[in-house]
Amino acid sequence: METRAPFAVIGGFVLAAIVAIFGFVYWLNNTGGLGPRTTYHVRFEGSVPGLLVGAAVLFNGIRVGEVTELGLAPDDPRRVNATISVASTTPVRTDTRVGLEFQGLTGVPVIALEGGSSTATAAAGSTLTAEPGAGQSMTQAARDALRRVDAVLAENAGPLKDTIANLKTFSEGLARNTGKLDGIVSGLEKMTGGGAPAQKTTYDLAAPRDLGPISKTLKGQLAIPEPTAVAMLQTQRILFSPAKDYPGFGDVLWADSIPKLLQTRLIDTFENYDVAHAPLRATDLGQPDFQLLIDVRRFRINTETAAVADIGLSARLVDKSGKVIASRLFDASEPLSRLQPAEAVTAFDAAFGQIAKSILAWTIQAL
């Protein structure tokens, strides 16, 4: 009896372990663990690289089961049949989309179920058809795309070769005619005003200074507004009559537009005579006692006979009420020794000096 007792204990323990294992498996697949299961068949129209029995089954990204069986279709060598077991609560429908996903860095394949209508419930054991190309990985997709590109290139090898040959001929022609192309581009820049802007030389008028002692001062406050002029005279260019382009004058400008330049230098002339009672610009005053209104009639180089700097101004003195106190025309001209910018400015200075002195004396006398 003592010899047989240990064997009876061991045998009982083994039987108890076997029963416990069977009970655990039963609990795991039915009342516990994943709970009740439903089986479905999945049909893939193509390869399923890396898919194994036991691979996960996901529904909308959530794991609901695993692959229980995997095999080839005997009637179609391109088809793969799989059997999946999922939780019975999984809302699988007849129109649920089936695909193959590759997860993680190693690209482990899983069967992915997505969506479906709310009413078309799939019966247990029914067959779900995967989308075409569902088993295609990114690598395979890239290979297929490269194959298609290669096929397109192979079909169009002749036209591509001709196009490359034409491009080569065109580039060789450009290389041979680089000098001509540079000339064309330079001409276009000049025509459209492009390229580096040409340097301009500016000249100014000089207000006369030798006006003698102050013999009479201005009564009241005088203002000299900006002179009026036709649009042609609203410029900084040196004008000619008759109009014509002369060498050396294309890059020459006055320091300001002609009316503003005359206004400034007339005020300077009055200041050189009596700075204490000098006139101001109209914008510097509220309501001046008098205004000297200037209209520019001519400010040009006349080349009809000999080159002459010609200036013509009209002047009016008005009081606060706008009544004209006095008016007069002022003209002056000065010949040019040579038709060059510097000589022209010297002649304009001389002609303007004559007019500025005359306007000063006339204004003092009138006021």
C-alpha positions as YAML, in Angstrom:
chain: A
units: angstrom
residues:
- id: 1
  name: MET
  ca: [0.00, 0.00, 0.00]
- id: 2
  name: GLU
  ca: [2.77, 2.43, 0.79]
- id: 3
  name: THR
  ca: [4.46, 1.78, -2.59]
- id: 4
  name: ARG
  ca: [1.31, 2.43, -4.65]
- id: 5
  name: ALA
  ca: [0.20, 5.61, -2.87]
- id: 6
  name: PRO
  ca: [2.58, 8.09, -4.61]
- id: 7
  name: PHE
  ca: [1.56, 6.86, -8.05]
- id: 8
  name: ALA
  ca: [-2.12, 7.42, -7.27]
- id: 9
  name: VAL
  ca: [-1.38, 10.96, -6.12]
- id: 10
  name: ILE
  ca: [0.65, 11.76, -9.24]
- id: 11
  name: GLY
  ca: [-2.01, 10.31, -11.55]
- id: 12
  name: GLY
  ca: [-4.71, 12.35, -9.83]
- id: 13
  name: PHE
  ca: [-2.67, 15.52, -10.15]
- id: 14
  name: VAL
  ca: [-2.10, 14.95, -13.89]
- id: 15
  name: LEU
  ca: [-5.82, 14.33, -14.50]
- id: 16
  name: ALA
  ca: [-6.70, 17.47, -12.53]
- id: 17
  name: ALA
  ca: [-4.23, 19.53, -14.64]
- id: 18
  name: ILE
  ca: [-5.68, 18.19, -17.89]
- id: 19
  name: VAL
  ca: [-9.20, 19.06, -16.77]
- id: 20
  name: ALA
  ca: [-8.07, 22.54, -15.72]
- id: 21
  name: ILE
  ca: [-6.46, 23.16, -19.11]
- id: 22
  name: PHE
  ca: [-9.57, 22.07, -20.99]
- id: 23
  name: GLY
  ca: [-11.71, 24.21, -18.69]
- id: 24
  name: PHE
  ca: [-9.49, 27.27, -19.30]
- id: 25
  name: VAL
  ca: [-9.66, 26.85, -23.07]
- id: 26
  name: TYR
  ca: [-13.43, 26.46, -22.90]
- id: 27
  name: TRP
  ca: [-13.71, 29.57, -20.72]
- id: 28
  name: LEU
  ca: [-11.41, 31.59, -22.96]
- id: 29
  name: ASN
  ca: [-13.40, 30.83, -26.10]
- id: 30
  name: ASN
  ca: [-16.91, 30.99, -24.67]
- id: 31
  name: THR
  ca: [-17.77, 32.60, -21.35]
- id: 32
  name: GLY
  ca: [-14.50, 34.41, -20.67]
- id: 33
  name: GLY
  ca: [-11.59, 36.03, -22.54]
- id: 34
  name: LEU
  ca: [-12.72, 37.15, -25.99]
- id: 35
  name: GLY
  ca: [-16.21, 35.79, -25.47]
- id: 36
  name: PRO
  ca: [-18.42, 34.20, -28.14]
- id: 37
  name: ARG
  ca: [-16.96, 34.09, -31.64]
- id: 38
  name: THR
  ca: [-18.37, 34.22, -35.17]
- id: 39
  name: THR
  ca: [-16.57, 32.79, -38.16]
- id: 40
  name: TYR
  ca: [-16.43, 34.42, -41.60]
- id: 41
  name: HIS
  ca: [-14.68, 33.50, -44.83]
- id: 42
  name: VAL
  ca: [-12.59, 36.11, -46.65]
- id: 43
  name: ARG
  ca: [-11.64, 35.89, -50.31]
- id: 44
  name: PHE
  ca: [-8.59, 37.76, -51.60]
- id: 45
  name: GLU
  ca: [-8.23, 38.33, -55.34]
- id: 46
  name: GLY
  ca: [-4.45, 38.33, -55.36]
- id: 47
  name: SER
  ca: [-1.46, 37.64, -53.13]
- id: 48
  name: VAL
  ca: [-1.41, 38.25, -49.36]
- id: 49
  name: PRO
  ca: [2.31, 38.65, -48.64]
- id: 50
  name: GLY
  ca: [3.26, 37.75, -45.07]
- id: 51
  name: LEU
  ca: [-0.25, 36.92, -43.83]
- id: 52
  name: LEU
  ca: [-0.16, 34.02, -41.33]
- id: 53
  name: VAL
  ca: [-2.60, 31.98, -39.28]
- id: 54
  name: GLY
  ca: [-3.04, 33.80, -35.99]
- id: 55
  name: ALA
  ca: [-2.66, 37.26, -37.56]
- id: 56
  name: ALA
  ca: [-4.87, 39.92, -36.01]
- id: 57
  name: VAL
  ca: [-8.21, 41.00, -37.44]
- id: 58
  name: LEU
  ca: [-9.06, 44.69, -36.91]
- id: 59
  name: PHE
  ca: [-12.42, 46.40, -37.24]
- id: 60
  name: ASN
  ca: [-12.11, 50.19, -37.64]
- id: 61
  name: GLY
  ca: [-8.64, 49.87, -36.09]
- id: 62
  name: ILE
  ca: [-9.73, 47.82, -33.05]
- id: 63
  name: ARG
  ca: [-8.62, 44.20, -32.69]
- id: 64
  name: VAL
  ca: [-11.66, 41.91, -32.72]
- id: 65
  name: GLY
  ca: [-10.26, 38.50, -33.66]
- id: 66
  name: GLU
  ca: [-7.63, 36.57, -35.58]
- id: 67
  name: VAL
  ca: [-7.06, 34.48, -38.70]
- id: 68
  name: THR
  ca: [-7.85, 30.82, -38.00]
- id: 69
  name: GLU
  ca: [-7.28, 29.30, -41.43]
- id: 70
  name: LEU
  ca: [-5.44, 30.28, -44.59]
- id: 71
  name: GLY
  ca: [-5.13, 28.49, -47.93]
- id: 72
  name: LEU
  ca: [-5.14, 28.69, -51.71]
- id: 73
  name: ALA
  ca: [-8.34, 28.37, -53.75]
- id: 74
  name: PRO
  ca: [-8.15, 25.07, -55.71]
- id: 75
  name: ASP
  ca: [-10.28, 26.44, -58.57]
- id: 76
  name: ASP
  ca: [-8.38, 29.72, -59.07]
- id: 77
  name: PRO
  ca: [-4.58, 30.01, -58.58]
- id: 78
  name: ARG
  ca: [-4.84, 33.78, -58.20]
- id: 79
  name: ARG
  ca: [-7.21, 33.61, -55.23]
- id: 80
  name: VAL
  ca: [-6.45, 33.18, -51.52]
- id: 81
  name: ASN
  ca: [-9.09, 32.02, -49.02]
- id: 82
  name: ALA
  ca: [-8.91, 32.89, -45.35]
- id: 83
  name: THR
  ca: [-11.12, 32.12, -42.37]
- id: 84
  name: ILE
  ca: [-11.38, 34.64, -39.56]
- id: 85
  name: SER
  ca: [-12.86, 34.34, -36.10]
- id: 86
  name: VAL
  ca: [-14.11, 37.58, -34.58]
- id: 87
  name: ALA
  ca: [-16.09, 38.58, -31.52]
- id: 88
  name: SER
  ca: [-19.81, 37.99, -32.06]
- id: 89
  name: THR
  ca: [-20.53, 41.63, -31.16]
- id: 90
  name: THR
  ca: [-18.48, 42.86, -34.14]
- id: 91
  name: PRO
  ca: [-20.88, 44.67, -36.55]
- id: 92
  name: VAL
  ca: [-19.83, 42.85, -39.69]
- id: 93
  name: ARG
  ca: [-22.10, 43.65, -42.66]
- id: 94
  name: THR
  ca: [-22.36, 42.21, -46.15]
- id: 95
  name: ASP
  ca: [-20.84, 45.42, -47.55]
- id: 96
  name: THR
  ca: [-18.06, 45.71, -44.96]
- id: 97
  name: ARG
  ca: [-14.84, 46.60, -46.73]
- id: 98
  name: VAL
  ca: [-11.98, 44.11, -46.33]
- id: 99
  name: GLY
  ca: [-8.34, 44.94, -46.82]
- id: 100
  name: LEU
  ca: [-4.83, 44.05, -45.74]
- id: 101
  name: GLU
  ca: [-2.75, 46.48, -43.66]
- id: 102
  name: PHE
  ca: [0.92, 46.39, -42.80]
- id: 103
  name: GLN
  ca: [1.69, 47.61, -39.29]
- id: 104
  name: GLY
  ca: [4.84, 48.60, -37.45]
- id: 105
  name: LEU
  ca: [8.40, 48.98, -38.71]
- id: 106
  name: THR
  ca: [8.49, 45.34, -39.77]
- id: 107
  name: GLY
  ca: [5.24, 45.60, -41.76]
- id: 108
  name: VAL
  ca: [3.33, 42.81, -39.99]
- id: 109
  name: PRO
  ca: [0.18, 42.13, -42.09]
- id: 110
  name: VAL
  ca: [-3.30, 42.14, -40.51]
- id: 111
  name: ILE
  ca: [-6.78, 41.87, -41.98]
- id: 112
  name: ALA
  ca: [-8.63, 45.17, -41.69]
- id: 113
  name: LEU
  ca: [-12.42, 45.45, -41.71]
- id: 114
  name: GLU
  ca: [-14.04, 48.84, -42.15]
- id: 115
  name: GLY
  ca: [-17.53, 50.31, -42.16]
- id: 116
  name: GLY
  ca: [-20.58, 48.94, -43.85]
- id: 117
  name: SER
  ca: [-24.28, 49.82, -43.77]
- id: 118
  name: SER
  ca: [-26.29, 49.72, -40.55]
- id: 119
  name: THR
  ca: [-28.80, 47.07, -41.68]
- id: 120
  name: ALA
  ca: [-27.15, 44.52, -44.00]
- id: 121
  name: THR
  ca: [-25.93, 42.11, -41.31]
- id: 122
  name: ALA
  ca: [-23.62, 39.34, -42.54]
- id: 123
  name: ALA
  ca: [-24.60, 35.82, -41.45]
- id: 124
  name: ALA
  ca: [-22.09, 33.62, -39.70]
- id: 125
  name: GLY
  ca: [-20.01, 31.68, -42.18]
- id: 126
  name: SER
  ca: [-20.72, 34.09, -45.04]
- id: 127
  name: THR
  ca: [-17.96, 35.11, -47.45]
- id: 128
  name: LEU
  ca: [-16.50, 38.62, -47.55]
- id: 129
  name: THR
  ca: [-14.63, 39.67, -50.69]
- id: 130
  name: ALA
  ca: [-11.54, 41.83, -50.23]
- id: 131
  name: GLU
  ca: [-11.00, 44.92, -52.36]
- id: 132
  name: PRO
  ca: [-8.85, 44.46, -55.50]
- id: 133
  name: GLY
  ca: [-5.18, 44.97, -54.68]
- id: 134
  name: ALA
  ca: [-5.88, 44.71, -50.94]
- id: 135
  name: GLY
  ca: [-2.76, 42.63, -50.40]
- id: 136
  name: GLN
  ca: [-0.47, 45.00, -52.22]
- id: 137
  name: SER
  ca: [2.20, 46.53, -50.00]
- id: 138
  name: MET
  ca: [3.82, 49.93, -50.52]
- id: 139
  name: THR
  ca: [6.90, 48.26, -51.97]
- id: 140
  name: GLN
  ca: [4.82, 46.29, -54.41]
- id: 141
  name: ALA
  ca: [2.84, 49.39, -55.37]
- id: 142
  name: ALA
  ca: [6.08, 51.25, -56.05]
- id: 143
  name: ARG
  ca: [7.34, 48.39, -58.18]
- id: 144
  name: ASP
  ca: [4.11, 48.30, -60.17]
- id: 145
  name: ALA
  ca: [4.29, 52.06, -60.72]
- id: 146
  name: LEU
  ca: [7.89, 51.79, -61.92]
- id: 147
  name: ARG
  ca: [6.88, 49.00, -64.28]
- id: 148
  name: ARG
  ca: [4.16, 51.22, -65.75]
- id: 149
  name: VAL
  ca: [6.61, 54.10, -66.15]
- id: 150
  name: ASP
  ca: [9.07, 51.76, -67.79]
- id: 151
  name: ALA
  ca: [6.36, 50.57, -70.17]
- id: 152
  name: VAL
  ca: [5.45, 54.17, -71.11]
- id: 153
  name: LEU
  ca: [9.12, 55.01, -71.72]
- id: 154
  name: ALA
  ca: [9.56, 51.88, -73.83]
- id: 155
  name: GLU
  ca: [6.51, 52.75, -75.95]
- id: 156
  name: ASN
  ca: [7.76, 56.33, -76.51]
- id: 157
  name: ALA
  ca: [11.48, 55.68, -76.83]
- id: 158
  name: GLY
  ca: [11.59, 56.98, -80.40]
- id: 159
  name: PRO
  ca: [9.83, 60.35, -79.79]
- id: 160
  name: LEU
  ca: [11.85, 60.89, -76.60]
- id: 161
  name: LYS
  ca: [15.07, 60.29, -78.48]
- id: 162
  name: ASP
  ca: [14.04, 62.79, -81.17]
- id: 163
  name: THR
  ca: [13.08, 65.39, -78.53]
- id: 164
  name: ILE
  ca: [16.44, 65.07, -76.78]
- id: 165
  name: ALA
  ca: [18.22, 65.38, -80.13]
- id: 166
  name: ASN
  ca: [16.24, 68.55, -80.93]
- id: 167
  name: LEU
  ca: [17.11, 70.04, -77.51]
- id: 168
  name: LYS
  ca: [20.76, 69.30, -78.15]
- id: 169
  name: THR
  ca: [20.58, 71.02, -81.57]
- id: 170
  name: PHE
  ca: [18.81, 74.02, -80.01]
- id: 171
  name: SER
  ca: [21.40, 74.37, -77.21]
- id: 172
  name: GLU
  ca: [24.25, 74.14, -79.72]
- id: 173
  name: GLY
  ca: [22.61, 76.91, -81.77]
- id: 174
  name: LEU
  ca: [22.32, 79.09, -78.66]
- id: 175
  name: ALA
  ca: [25.99, 78.48, -77.86]
- id: 176
  name: ARG
  ca: [27.05, 79.51, -81.39]
- id: 177
  name: ASN
  ca: [25.01, 82.73, -81.26]
- id: 178
  name: THR
  ca: [25.72, 83.87, -77.70]
- id: 179
  name: GLY
  ca: [27.11, 87.19, -78.89]
- id: 180
  name: LYS
  ca: [24.07, 87.94, -81.01]
- id: 181
  name: LEU
  ca: [21.72, 87.01, -78.18]
- id: 182
  name: ASP
  ca: [23.56, 89.36, -75.81]
- id: 183
  name: GLY
  ca: [23.09, 92.15, -78.35]
- id: 184
  name: ILE
  ca: [19.38, 91.40, -78.69]
- id: 185
  name: VAL
  ca: [18.87, 91.39, -74.92]
- id: 186
  name: SER
  ca: [20.82, 94.63, -74.57]
- id: 187
  name: GLY
  ca: [18.66, 96.24, -77.26]
- id: 188
  name: LEU
  ca: [15.49, 95.08, -75.53]
- id: 189
  name: GLU
  ca: [16.71, 96.55, -72.24]
- id: 190
  name: LYS
  ca: [17.32, 99.90, -73.87]
- id: 191
  name: MET
  ca: [13.97, 99.83, -75.65]
- id: 192
  name: THR
  ca: [12.00, 98.93, -72.50]
- id: 193
  name: GLY
  ca: [14.01, 101.06, -70.10]
- id: 194
  name: GLY
  ca: [15.52, 98.04, -68.36]
- id: 195
  name: GLY
  ca: [19.06, 97.47, -67.22]
- id: 196
  name: ALA
  ca: [21.12, 99.81, -65.06]
- id: 197
  name: PRO
  ca: [19.67, 103.36, -65.08]
- id: 198
  name: ALA
  ca: [21.86, 105.99, -66.72]
- id: 199
  name: GLN
  ca: [23.45, 108.55, -64.44]
- id: 200
  name: LYS
  ca: [21.72, 111.93, -64.65]
- id: 201
  name: THR
  ca: [23.47, 115.29, -64.31]
- id: 202
  name: THR
  ca: [21.43, 117.96, -62.52]
- id: 203
  name: TYR
  ca: [21.80, 121.73, -62.87]
- id: 204
  name: ASP
  ca: [20.37, 124.58, -60.81]
- id: 205
  name: LEU
  ca: [19.55, 128.23, -61.45]
- id: 206
  name: ALA
  ca: [21.48, 130.94, -59.61]
- id: 207
  name: ALA
  ca: [19.58, 133.76, -57.91]
- id: 208
  name: PRO
  ca: [21.20, 137.19, -58.49]
- id: 209
  name: ARG
  ca: [23.13, 138.63, -55.54]
- id: 210
  name: ASP
  ca: [24.49, 142.02, -56.62]
- id: 211
  name: LEU
  ca: [21.24, 143.88, -55.87]
- id: 212
  name: GLY
  ca: [22.69, 146.96, -54.19]
- id: 213
  name: PRO
  ca: [21.66, 148.52, -50.87]
- id: 214
  name: ILE
  ca: [18.09, 148.34, -49.57]
- id: 215
  name: SER
  ca: [16.41, 151.49, -50.82]
- id: 216
  name: LYS
  ca: [12.82, 150.49, -50.10]
- id: 217
  name: THR
  ca: [11.24, 147.66, -48.13]
- id: 218
  name: LEU
  ca: [8.13, 145.70, -48.87]
- id: 219
  name: LYS
  ca: [4.91, 146.79, -47.21]
- id: 220
  name: GLY
  ca: [2.93, 143.95, -45.68]
- id: 221
  name: GLN
  ca: [3.55, 140.26, -46.08]
- id: 222
  name: LEU
  ca: [4.14, 139.04, -49.65]
- id: 223
  name: ALA
  ca: [3.73, 135.46, -50.79]
- id: 224
  name: ILE
  ca: [4.93, 133.84, -54.00]
- id: 225
  name: PRO
  ca: [2.89, 130.69, -54.80]
- id: 226
  name: GLU
  ca: [4.21, 128.05, -57.18]
- id: 227
  name: PRO
  ca: [4.03, 129.47, -60.73]
- id: 228
  name: THR
  ca: [1.46, 128.06, -63.15]
- id: 229
  name: ALA
  ca: [2.51, 126.51, -66.45]
- id: 230
  name: VAL
  ca: [1.25, 124.26, -69.21]
- id: 231
  name: ALA
  ca: [1.92, 120.53, -68.85]
- id: 232
  name: MET
  ca: [4.91, 120.67, -71.22]
- id: 233
  name: LEU
  ca: [6.70, 123.00, -68.80]
- id: 234
  name: GLN
  ca: [6.02, 120.78, -65.76]
- id: 235
  name: THR
  ca: [9.31, 118.97, -66.30]
- id: 236
  name: GLN
  ca: [12.93, 118.84, -65.23]
- id: 237
  name: ARG
  ca: [14.26, 118.41, -68.75]
- id: 238
  name: ILE
  ca: [15.86, 121.20, -70.75]
- id: 239
  name: LEU
  ca: [13.36, 122.05, -73.48]
- id: 240
  name: PHE
  ca: [14.05, 123.04, -77.07]
- id: 241
  name: SER
  ca: [12.07, 124.94, -79.69]
- id: 242
  name: PRO
  ca: [11.54, 123.43, -82.15]
- id: 243
  name: ALA
  ca: [11.49, 120.17, -80.18]
- id: 244
  name: LYS
  ca: [14.47, 117.98, -80.97]
- id: 245
  name: ASP
  ca: [16.95, 115.68, -79.24]
- id: 246
  name: TYR
  ca: [20.45, 117.11, -79.03]
- id: 247
  name: PRO
  ca: [23.58, 115.14, -78.04]
- id: 248
  name: GLY
  ca: [24.54, 115.53, -74.39]
- id: 249
  name: PHE
  ca: [21.13, 116.79, -73.20]
- id: 250
  name: GLY
  ca: [19.42, 113.40, -72.80]
- id: 251
  name: ASP
  ca: [20.97, 112.80, -69.35]
- id: 252
  name: VAL
  ca: [20.67, 116.39, -68.11]
- id: 253
  name: LEU
  ca: [17.98, 117.58, -65.68]
- id: 254
  name: TRP
  ca: [17.08, 120.70, -63.72]
- id: 255
  name: ALA
  ca: [17.27, 120.32, -59.94]
- id: 256
  name: ASP
  ca: [13.45, 120.53, -59.75]
- id: 257
  name: SER
  ca: [10.52, 121.01, -62.08]
- id: 258
  name: ILE
  ca: [10.69, 124.37, -63.89]
- id: 259
  name: PRO
  ca: [7.79, 126.09, -61.96]
- id: 260
  name: LYS
  ca: [9.11, 125.00, -58.53]
- id: 261
  name: LEU
  ca: [12.67, 125.96, -59.45]
- id: 262
  name: LEU
  ca: [11.55, 129.46, -60.55]
- id: 263
  name: GLN
  ca: [9.51, 129.90, -57.34]
- id: 264
  name: THR
  ca: [12.48, 128.99, -55.13]
- id: 265
  name: ARG
  ca: [14.97, 131.21, -56.94]
- id: 266
  name: LEU
  ca: [12.59, 134.20, -57.03]
- id: 267
  name: ILE
  ca: [12.17, 133.94, -53.24]
- id: 268
  name: ASP
  ca: [15.98, 133.70, -52.94]
- id: 269
  name: THR
  ca: [16.28, 136.91, -54.99]
- id: 270
  name: PHE
  ca: [13.99, 138.80, -52.61]
- id: 271
  name: GLU
  ca: [15.89, 137.38, -49.63]
- id: 272
  name: ASN
  ca: [19.20, 138.50, -51.15]
- id: 273
  name: TYR
  ca: [17.76, 142.01, -51.30]
- id: 274
  name: ASP
  ca: [16.01, 142.21, -47.89]
- id: 275
  name: VAL
  ca: [15.89, 138.99, -45.90]
- id: 276
  name: ALA
  ca: [13.90, 140.61, -43.09]
- id: 277
  name: HIS
  ca: [10.94, 141.34, -45.39]
- id: 278
  name: ALA
  ca: [11.36, 138.51, -47.87]
- id: 279
  name: PRO
  ca: [8.25, 136.81, -49.28]
- id: 280
  name: LEU
  ca: [7.20, 133.30, -48.32]
- id: 281
  name: ARG
  ca: [5.51, 130.47, -50.13]
- id: 282
  name: ALA
  ca: [1.74, 130.65, -50.02]
- id: 283
  name: THR
  ca: [1.63, 127.36, -48.07]
- id: 284
  name: ASP
  ca: [3.68, 128.93, -45.28]
- id: 285
  name: LEU
  ca: [1.05, 131.58, -44.55]
- id: 286
  name: GLY
  ca: [-2.58, 131.76, -43.59]
- id: 287
  name: GLN
  ca: [-3.69, 134.81, -45.57]
- id: 288
  name: PRO
  ca: [-0.87, 137.03, -46.91]
- id: 289
  name: ASP
  ca: [-1.38, 140.73, -47.60]
- id: 290
  name: PHE
  ca: [-0.23, 140.38, -51.20]
- id: 291
  name: GLN
  ca: [0.58, 137.60, -53.64]
- id: 292
  name: LEU
  ca: [2.94, 137.64, -56.59]
- id: 293
  name: LEU
  ca: [1.36, 135.31, -59.15]
- id: 294
  name: ILE
  ca: [3.72, 134.04, -61.86]
- id: 295
  name: ASP
  ca: [2.76, 132.22, -65.04]
- id: 296
  name: VAL
  ca: [5.57, 130.53, -67.00]
- id: 297
  name: ARG
  ca: [5.17, 131.17, -70.71]
- id: 298
  name: ARG
  ca: [8.57, 130.11, -72.03]
- id: 299
  name: PHE
  ca: [11.60, 128.42, -70.55]
- id: 300
  name: ARG
  ca: [13.51, 126.83, -73.41]
- id: 301
  name: ILE
  ca: [16.42, 126.95, -75.80]
- id: 302
  name: ASN
  ca: [15.33, 128.47, -79.12]
- id: 303
  name: THR
  ca: [17.34, 127.03, -82.01]
- id: 304
  name: GLU
  ca: [15.41, 128.51, -84.97]
- id: 305
  name: THR
  ca: [18.32, 130.81, -85.88]
- id: 306
  name: ALA
  ca: [21.05, 130.77, -83.26]
- id: 307
  name: ALA
  ca: [20.87, 128.90, -79.97]
- id: 308
  name: VAL
  ca: [19.34, 131.25, -77.39]
- id: 309
  name: ALA
  ca: [18.12, 130.63, -73.80]
- id: 310
  name: ASP
  ca: [14.64, 132.14, -73.84]
- id: 311
  name: ILE
  ca: [12.54, 132.88, -70.69]
- id: 312
  name: GLY
  ca: [9.08, 134.50, -70.66]
- id: 313
  name: LEU
  ca: [7.02, 135.13, -67.51]
- id: 314
  name: SER
  ca: [3.85, 137.02, -66.73]
- id: 315
  name: ALA
  ca: [3.44, 138.52, -63.25]
- id: 316
  name: ARG
  ca: [0.46, 139.85, -61.31]
- id: 317
  name: LEU
  ca: [0.25, 141.43, -57.87]
- id: 318
  name: VAL
  ca: [-3.06, 140.84, -56.05]
- id: 319
  name: ASP
  ca: [-4.25, 141.86, -52.60]
- id: 320
  name: LYS
  ca: [-6.25, 139.93, -50.01]
- id: 321
  name: SER
  ca: [-9.51, 140.46, -51.86]
- id: 322
  name: GLY
  ca: [-8.05, 139.11, -55.10]
- id: 323
  name: LYS
  ca: [-7.89, 142.53, -56.75]
- id: 324
  name: VAL
  ca: [-5.05, 142.91, -59.26]
- id: 325
  name: ILE
  ca: [-2.82, 145.79, -58.20]
- id: 326
  name: ALA
  ca: [-0.31, 145.53, -61.06]
- id: 327
  name: SER
  ca: [0.62, 143.17, -63.89]
- id: 328
  name: ARG
  ca: [3.46, 142.93, -66.37]
- id: 329
  name: LEU
  ca: [5.22, 140.64, -68.85]
- id: 330
  name: PHE
  ca: [8.90, 139.86, -68.38]
- id: 331
  name: ASP
  ca: [11.09, 138.47, -71.18]
- id: 332
  name: ALA
  ca: [14.80, 137.81, -71.42]
- id: 333
  name: SER
  ca: [17.05, 135.85, -73.74]
- id: 334
  name: GLU
  ca: [20.74, 135.04, -73.71]
- id: 335
  name: PRO
  ca: [22.76, 133.48, -76.56]
- id: 336
  name: LEU
  ca: [24.74, 130.27, -76.12]
- id: 337
  name: SER
  ca: [28.37, 130.18, -77.16]
- id: 338
  name: ARG
  ca: [28.08, 126.43, -77.77]
- id: 339
  name: LEU
  ca: [25.12, 124.05, -77.72]
- id: 340
  name: GLN
  ca: [26.26, 122.14, -74.63]
- id: 341
  name: PRO
  ca: [24.55, 121.60, -71.25]
- id: 342
  name: ALA
  ca: [26.99, 123.70, -69.21]
- id: 343
  name: GLU
  ca: [26.82, 126.59, -71.69]
- id: 344
  name: ALA
  ca: [23.02, 126.37, -71.75]
- id: 345
  name: VAL
  ca: [22.80, 126.60, -67.93]
- id: 346
  name: THR
  ca: [25.09, 129.63, -67.95]
- id: 347
  name: ALA
  ca: [22.81, 131.32, -70.49]
- id: 348
  name: PHE
  ca: [19.68, 130.49, -68.47]
- id: 349
  name: ASP
  ca: [21.34, 131.93, -65.34]
- id: 350
  name: ALA
  ca: [22.04, 135.19, -67.15]
- id: 351
  name: ALA
  ca: [18.50, 135.44, -68.60]
- id: 352
  name: PHE
  ca: [16.87, 134.57, -65.27]
- id: 353
  name: GLY
  ca: [19.07, 137.09, -63.46]
- id: 354
  name: GLN
  ca: [17.75, 139.86, -65.70]
- id: 355
  name: ILE
  ca: [14.11, 138.85, -65.14]
- id: 356
  name: ALA
  ca: [14.53, 138.31, -61.36]
- id: 357
  name: LYS
  ca: [16.01, 141.80, -60.90]
- id: 358
  name: SER
  ca: [13.23, 143.34, -62.99]
- id: 359
  name: ILE
  ca: [10.50, 141.51, -61.01]
- id: 360
  name: LEU
  ca: [12.09, 142.60, -57.69]
- id: 361
  name: ALA
  ca: [12.28, 146.27, -58.68]
- id: 362
  name: TRP
  ca: [8.76, 146.23, -60.16]
- id: 363
  name: THR
  ca: [7.24, 144.56, -57.08]
- id: 364
  name: ILE
  ca: [8.90, 146.99, -54.64]
- id: 365
  name: GLN
  ca: [7.75, 149.93, -56.72]
- id: 366
  name: ALA
  ca: [4.17, 148.59, -57.01]
- id: 367
  name: LEU
  ca: [3.83, 147.93, -53.27]
...
